[in-house]
């Protein structure tokens, strides 16, 4: 498979350049997860990096490459479908409707 040297920004991997495998389209994955083993033998910590454009060409505005930026929240990405439920907020009503006590 083909790989591309991709820089990492932010977090523990800041300033490093790693070879990342590219897919059939020539792009690296949108989310890059790096498991870091726990020295005490517990579950590994997972560092999450998201792919962002490295820059754009002046004339046509095309992407000139990719880089990874650290995502401290590390939430799993995925498709955002119109029928998916949004994340629940603390104190929100489970049904998403108005509270019966208010009404």
MIGUBA-822915 format. One record per residue: x negated, y, z of N, C-alpha, C, CB in turn; residue in three letters. Coordinates in steps of 0.1 Angstrom, whole numbers, plus 5000, padded with zeros to 4 digits. Glycine has a CB too. Layout:
# MIGUBA-822915
[[X; Y; Z]; [X; Y; Z]; [X; Y; Z]; [X; Y; Z]; Ala] ...
***
This chain:
# MIGUBA-822915
[[4992; 4988; 5000]; [5000; 5000; 5000]; [4991; 5012; 5000]; [5009; 5000; 5012]; Unk] [[4997; 5023; 4996]; [4990; 5036; 4995]; [4991; 5044; 5008]; [4995; 5044; 4983]; Unk] [[4981; 5051; 5012]; [4982; 5059; 5024]; [4977; 5073; 5021]; [4973; 5053; 5036]; Unk] [[4981; 5082; 5030]; [4978; 5096; 5028]; [4973; 5102; 5041]; [4990; 5104; 5023]; Unk] [[4962; 5109; 5041]; [4957; 5115; 5053]; [4966; 5127; 5057]; [4942; 5121; 5052]; Unk] [[4972; 5125; 5069]; [4982; 5135; 5074]; [4978; 5141; 5087]; [4996; 5128; 5075]; Unk] [[4978; 5154; 5088]; [4975; 5161; 5101]; [4986; 5160; 5111]; [4970; 5175; 5098]; Unk] [[4983; 5160; 5124]; [4992; 5161; 5135]; [4990; 5174; 5142]; [4990; 5148; 5144]; Unk] [[5001; 5180; 5146]; [5001; 5192; 5154]; [5009; 5191; 5166]; [5006; 5204; 5145]; Unk] [[5004; 5196; 5177]; [5010; 5196; 5190]; [5009; 5183; 5197]; [5025; 5200; 5188]; Unk] [[5011; 5183; 5210]; [5011; 5171; 5218]; [4997; 5165; 5219]; [5020; 5161; 5212]; Unk] [[4996; 5153; 5224]; [4983; 5147; 5226]; [4975; 5144; 5213]; [4985; 5134; 5233]; Unk] [[4981; 5144; 5202]; [4975; 5141; 5189]; [4971; 5154; 5181]; [4983; 5132; 5180]; Unk] [[4971; 5165; 5188]; [4969; 5178; 5181]; [4955; 5178; 5175]; [4970; 5189; 5191]; Unk] [[4955; 5182; 5162]; [4942; 5184; 5155]; [4937; 5171; 5148]; [4932; 5189; 5164]; Unk] [[4943; 5160; 5151]; [4938; 5147; 5145]; [4945; 5145; 5131]; [4942; 5135; 5154]; Unk] [[4937; 5138; 5123]; [4942; 5135; 5109]; [4942; 5120; 5108]; [4934; 5142; 5098]; Unk] [[4953; 5113; 5106]; [4954; 5099; 5105]; [4959; 5095; 5091]; [4963; 5093; 5116]; Unk] [[4954; 5083; 5086]; [4960; 5078; 5074]; [4974; 5072; 5077]; [4950; 5067; 5067]; Unk] [[4984; 5077; 5070]; [4998; 5072; 5072]; [5002; 5066; 5059]; [5007; 5084; 5076]; Unk] [[5008; 5054; 5060]; [5013; 5047; 5048]; [5025; 5055; 5042]; [5018; 5033; 5051]; Unk] [[5025; 5056; 5029]; [5036; 5063; 5022]; [5045; 5053; 5016]; [5030; 5073; 5011]; Unk] [[5058; 5057; 5014]; [5068; 5048; 5008]; [5067; 5048; 4993]; [5082; 5052; 5013]; Unk] [[5077; 5042; 4987]; [5078; 5041; 4972]; [5080; 5055; 4966]; [5089; 5032; 4968]; Unk] [[5085; 5065; 4973]; [5087; 5078; 4968]; [5074; 5087; 4969]; [5098; 5085; 4975]; Unk] [[5064; 5082; 4976]; [5052; 5089; 4978]; [5052; 5098; 4991]; [5049; 5098; 4966]; Unk] [[5062; 5097; 4999]; [5064; 5105; 5011]; [5061; 5096; 5023]; [5078; 5111; 5012]; Unk] [[5055; 5102; 5034]; [5053; 5095; 5046]; [5067; 5094; 5053]; [5042; 5102; 5055]; Unk] [[5068; 5086; 5064]; [5081; 5085; 5071]; [5085; 5098; 5077]; [5081; 5074; 5081]; Unk] [[5098; 5100; 5079]; [5103; 5113; 5085]; [5099; 5114; 5100]; [5118; 5114; 5083]; Unk] [[5099; 5102; 5107]; [5096; 5102; 5121]; [5085; 5092; 5123]; [5109; 5098; 5130]; Unk] [[5075; 5096; 5130]; [5063; 5087; 5133]; [5062; 5085; 5148]; [5050; 5093; 5127]; Unk] [[5063; 5073; 5152]; [5063; 5069; 5166]; [5050; 5063; 5170]; [5075; 5060; 5170]; Unk] [[5043; 5068; 5180]; [5031; 5062; 5184]; [5032; 5057; 5199]; [5019; 5073; 5184]; Unk] [[5032; 5043; 5200]; [5033; 5038; 5214]; [5019; 5039; 5221]; [5037; 5023; 5214]; Unk] [[5020; 5044; 5233]; [5007; 5046; 5241]; [5009; 5037; 5253]; [5005; 5061; 5246]; Unk] [[5000; 5027; 5255]; [5001; 5017; 5266]; [4999; 5024; 5280]; [4991; 5006; 5265]; Unk] [[5007; 5019; 5290]; [5006; 5025; 5303]; [4994; 5018; 5310]; [5019; 5022; 5311]; Unk] [[4985; 5025; 5316]; [4974; 5019; 5323]; [4978; 5010; 5335]; [4964; 5030; 5328]; Unk] [[4989; 5013; 5341]; [4994; 5005; 5352]; [5001; 4992; 5348]; [5003; 5013; 5361]; Unk] [[5002; 4990; 5335]; [5009; 4978; 5330]; [5024; 4979; 5328]; [5006; 4967; 5339]; Unk] [[5029; 4991; 5329]; [5044; 4993; 5328]; [5047; 4995; 5313]; [5048; 5006; 5335]; Unk] [[5059; 4999; 5310]; [5063; 5000; 5296]; [5056; 5012; 5289]; [5079; 5003; 5295]; Unk] [[5053; 5010; 5277]; [5045; 5020; 5270]; [5053; 5033; 5268]; [5040; 5015; 5256]; Unk] [[5045; 5045; 5268]; [5051; 5058; 5264]; [5051; 5059; 5249]; [5044; 5069; 5272]; Unk] [[5061; 5064; 5244]; [5062; 5066; 5229]; [5062; 5080; 5226]; [5075; 5059; 5223]; Unk] [[5052; 5084; 5218]; [5050; 5098; 5213]; [5058; 5099; 5200]; [5035; 5103; 5211]; Unk] [[5066; 5109; 5198]; [5074; 5111; 5186]; [5070; 5123; 5178]; [5089; 5111; 5189]; Unk] [[5067; 5121; 5166]; [5063; 5132; 5157]; [5072; 5133; 5145]; [5048; 5131; 5152]; Unk] [[5076; 5145; 5141]; [5085; 5146; 5129]; [5078; 5152; 5118]; [5098; 5155; 5133]; Unk] [[5081; 5148; 5106]; [5075; 5153; 5093]; [5081; 5166; 5090]; [5077; 5142; 5082]; Unk] [[5072; 5176; 5087]; [5076; 5189; 5082]; [5067; 5192; 5070]; [5075; 5200; 5093]; Unk] [[5071; 5201; 5061]; [5063; 5205; 5050]; [5050; 5212; 5055]; [5070; 5214; 5040]; Unk] [[5039; 5209; 5049]; [5026; 5216; 5052]; [5026; 5230; 5046]; [5014; 5208; 5047]; Unk] [[5032; 5232; 5035]; [5032; 5245; 5028]; [5040; 5244; 5015]; [5018; 5250; 5026]; Unk] [[5042; 5256; 5009]; [5049; 5256; 4997]; [5041; 5263; 4986]; [5063; 5263; 4998]; Unk] [[5042; 5259; 4974]; [5035; 5266; 4963]; [5042; 5280; 4961]; [5036; 5258; 4950]; Unk] [[5034; 5289; 4956]; [5039; 5303; 4955]; [5049; 5304; 4943]; [5027; 5313; 4952]; Unk] [[5046; 5298; 4932]; [5054; 5300; 4920]; [5067; 5293; 4920]; [5046; 5296; 4908]; Unk] [[5067; 5280; 4923]; [5079; 5272; 4922]; [5085; 5268; 4935]; [5076; 5259; 4914]; Unk] [[5078; 5271; 4946]; [5083; 5267; 4959]; [5083; 5252; 4962]; [5097; 5273; 4961]; Unk] [[5074; 5245; 4956]; [5074; 5231; 4958]; [5065; 5227; 4971]; [5067; 5223; 4946]; Unk] [[5069; 5216; 4977]; [5061; 5212; 4989]; [5047; 5208; 4985]; [5069; 5201; 4996]; Unk] [[5037; 5213; 4992]; [5023; 5210; 4989]; [5018; 5199; 4998]; [5015; 5222; 4991]; Unk] [[5026; 5193; 5006]; [5021; 5181; 5014]; [5029; 5181; 5027]; [5006; 5183; 5017]; Unk] [[5026; 5172; 5035]; [5033; 5170; 5048]; [5024; 5170; 5060]; [5041; 5157; 5047]; Unk] [[5029; 5174; 5071]; [5022; 5173; 5084]; [5032; 5168; 5094]; [5016; 5186; 5088]; Unk] [[5028; 5164; 5106]; [5036; 5159; 5116]; [5035; 5169; 5128]; [5033; 5145; 5121]; Unk] [[5047; 5173; 5133]; [5048; 5182; 5145]; [5053; 5174; 5157]; [5056; 5194; 5143]; Unk] [[5048; 5176; 5169]; [5052; 5169; 5181]; [5066; 5172; 5184]; [5042; 5172; 5192]; Unk] [[5074; 5162; 5188]; [5088; 5164; 5193]; [5088; 5159; 5207]; [5098; 5156; 5184]; Unk] [[5087; 5169; 5217]; [5086; 5165; 5231]; [5099; 5158; 5236]; [5084; 5178; 5239]; Unk] [[5110; 5161; 5230]; [5123; 5154; 5235]; [5123; 5139; 5230]; [5135; 5161; 5229]; Unk] [[5117; 5137; 5219]; [5115; 5123; 5214]; [5128; 5116; 5211]; [5107; 5116; 5223]; Unk] [[5139; 5123; 5207]; [5151; 5116; 5204]; [5151; 5109; 5191]; [5163; 5127; 5204]; Unk] [[5157; 5098; 5191]; [5157; 5090; 5179]; [5165; 5097; 5168]; [5163; 5076; 5181]; Unk] [[5159; 5098; 5157]; [5165; 5104; 5145]; [5174; 5094; 5138]; [5156; 5110; 5136]; Unk] [[5182; 5099; 5130]; [5190; 5090; 5122]; [5200; 5098; 5114]; [5198; 5081; 5131]; Unk] [[5207; 5092; 5105]; [5216; 5100; 5097]; [5227; 5107; 5105]; [5223; 5091; 5086]; Unk] [[5230; 5119; 5102]; [5241; 5126; 5109]; [5253; 5125; 5100]; [5236; 5141; 5112]; Unk] [[5261; 5116; 5103]; [5273; 5113; 5095]; [5284; 5123; 5100]; [5278; 5099; 5096]; Unk] [[5293; 5127; 5091]; [5304; 5136; 5095]; [5313; 5130; 5105]; [5312; 5140; 5083]; Unk] [[5315; 5116; 5105]; [5324; 5110; 5114]; [5317; 5106; 5128]; [5330; 5098; 5108]; Unk] [[5304; 5108; 5129]; [5298; 5105; 5142]; [5302; 5115; 5153]; [5282; 5105; 5140]; Unk] [[5302; 5110; 5165]; [5306; 5118; 5176]; [5293; 5126; 5180]; [5311; 5110; 5188]; Unk] [[5295; 5139; 5183]; [5284; 5147; 5188]; [5280; 5142; 5202]; [5288; 5162; 5188]; Unk] [[5268; 5146; 5206]; [5263; 5142; 5219]; [5272; 5148; 5230]; [5249; 5147; 5221]; Unk] [[5275; 5141; 5240]; [5284; 5146; 5251]; [5276; 5155; 5260]; [5290; 5134; 5259]; Unk] [[5282; 5165; 5265]; [5276; 5174; 5274]; [5280; 5171; 5289]; [5280; 5189; 5271]; Unk] [[5272; 5174; 5299]; [5276; 5171; 5312]; [5288; 5179; 5316]; [5264; 5174; 5322]; Unk] [[5298; 5173; 5322]; [5310; 5180; 5326]; [5320; 5181; 5315]; [5306; 5194; 5330]; Unk] [[5318; 5175; 5304]; [5327; 5175; 5293]; [5338; 5165; 5295]; [5321; 5173; 5279]; Unk] [[5350; 5167; 5290]; [5361; 5158; 5292]; [5358; 5145; 5283]; [5374; 5164; 5288]; Unk] [[5360; 5133; 5288]; [5356; 5121; 5280]; [5364; 5121; 5267]; [5359; 5109; 5288]; Unk] [[5376; 5125; 5266]; [5384; 5124; 5254]; [5381; 5136; 5244]; [5398; 5124; 5257]; Unk] [[5374; 5146; 5249]; [5370; 5157; 5241]; [5381; 5167; 5240]; [5367; 5152; 5227]; Unk] [[5393; 5165; 5247]; [5404; 5174; 5247]; [5404; 5183; 5259]; [5417; 5167; 5246]; Unk] [[5414; 5191; 5261]; [5414; 5200; 5273]; [5417; 5191; 5285]; [5425; 5211; 5271]; Unk] [[5412; 5196; 5297]; [5415; 5189; 5309]; [5430; 5190; 5313]; [5407; 5195; 5321]; Unk] [[5435; 5180; 5319]; [5449; 5180; 5323]; [5451; 5189; 5335]; [5453; 5165; 5327]; Unk] [[5441; 5191; 5343]; [5442; 5199; 5355]; [5443; 5214; 5352]; [5430; 5198; 5364]; Unk] [[5438; 5218; 5340]; [5439; 5232; 5336]; [5452; 5236; 5331]; [5428; 5235; 5325]; Unk] [[5460; 5227; 5326]; [5471; 5230; 5319]; [5484; 5231; 5324]; [5472; 5222; 5310]; Unk] 
***
